[in-house]
Amino acid sequence: MVSSIHVLGSHQLGGADRFFIRLVEALHRAGHPSLAVIRADSPVAQVFSPEIEQVHLPMASKWDLYSRWRLTRLIRQRQPDVVQTYMGRATRLTRLPAGSQALHVARLGGYYKIDGYYRHAHAWVGNTRDICDFLVKHGLPAQRVFHIGNFVPEPRQVGADELHALRAHLQLDANAFVVFALGRMVVKKGFQDLLEAFARLEPSVDGRPLELLIAGDGSQREALVESARRLGVAARVRWAGWQNDTTPYYALGDVFVCPSRHEPLGNVILEAWQHRLPVLSTCNEGARELVRDGENAMLAPLADPAGLATALQAMLALSTAERERLADAGHATVQREHHETAVVEAYLAMYEQLRPRP
């Protein structure tokens, strides 16, 4: 049994935050007691299973000395085997008390600044091989850098009545061919490129109206809504807003598009595969590692609306059977390489390898 404290300083509910929840809950299910330290204003607090113990700290900034002191005291009181931190703020604020035997593992899902944030940890996890290479290039010891990917949960079953009601709520045509996309509405997620690509396509596929469904929110939302109007596609774009439960929206989709200009891993690709959707992604960092073009998904040029339109048109031109083959291959990739059991076992093996011996 491994006892652990997991620290997250974010106040969002993006891909990294959702993985934090999944891993903490998975470790708990596997019989390893895990405590979550999060911000009180984080939506993560509302999503966690009630079985997970939570401690709320402000973690208001990277200079929050009160939270740093509280974290150190908490570690001294609980004496966990492992303290695992997620992203820069939590890692910077986490300092083990003198004499602690805990292992401090910093988990990274991006290409972050190392000095001043991460170097004091004992070990580092990158969720892609490219991130691990980045860590080693910045001077972290290769023998303590571990590649462990993400996992995504099995989707719940969505009933026909729920889908019918959601389709009506979103005002999707009953016979629409739905292109689905999901994410934070910020520049690096590439939604402007997706809108421009969508505007280049014919308005129907095999006699079905072609509609675009986007779930998410962010600082660019108003600008994107205006862009859809300016491009002449506003009547065929549906804005679902931020959703904690995304499964029904995946269930509405016929294909999934990840238009990101920058995506270290691409949890949304894994989620779409888990929901057995055919995937088209731009050739971002994560997709280059996850996707075998034409086998388990299709790739499009990066930050290139015209190229994305061409690739999307090629996806739409496939037969239903060909799209199903892509979806099945993607689902098999998740089951083989990004399954909960394999990821949890990899973390436990790393803890066991690195944990100080009495």
Summary of the structure (lengths in Angstrom):
residues: 358
radius of gyration: 21.3
end to end distance: 15.5
largest distance: 69.6
contacts: 1196
relative contact order: 0.12
helix: 43%
strand: 18%
